[in-house]
Amino acid sequence: MSDSPRNQILVVDDDQSIRTTIAMMLAEEGYEVLTAEDGFDALLQLKAKIPEVVISDLNMPRMSGFEFLSVIRRRFPQVLVVAMSGAYESAAAIPGGVIADAFYAKGSDTPGTLLRLIANLIRTSASRAIAHAAQSAPVWVPRNGKDSRGLPYVVLTCTECLRAFPLNVSSEATTAVMETPCIFCLTELRYVVDSSLSVVFPRKRVMTFAAGAGMMQG
Ligand SMILES: [Zn+2]
């Protein structure tokens, strides 16, 4: 045991049993563990305390893990991020990729893999923080469908003030980085419309659209 302060890890997952299991496993390894039930909860906690590592599920309500991790990279470039998902076998299998230092496949990777992966990240954290700071990660936003006028829109969460607002976008699928000012604080936001979310949330989207009768037309 070293006498340096323990490394802090924030575990973000809407599934309480997974959150608790991972938190307990990390605590047994000697890490100081914080947990959050989704991206918004996590961002609130990050205002008070910034951990070394954030482990986040990709499929969560309210704010997707893709969006959450891109906010983390922009606001806290020194933080190491691990994306985890049960929907993909590897980071390479994710359409459009994900902004993370490592990927953990829930269900197929062993818990031991996660521990090794985290130890590895912490060991190489200094060089990673430099690489993160050099990038300017755009925010990835899910495509929300169409508004009452039939125009496609997304909901952008400002990386500075954290307030969210709807924004009309082109109906063409593109992975180009776009820019727009936050309507509240005027911070220039860079974003990518994340069309992969229809793959990540197939069931939820069907339910949403079924409830909003006819919104899928066009
Ligand atoms: Zn703002």
Residues whose N, C-alpha, C, O or C-beta is under 5 A from the ligand:
A	BS01	ZN	C158 E160 C161 L162 C182 F184 C185 L186 T187
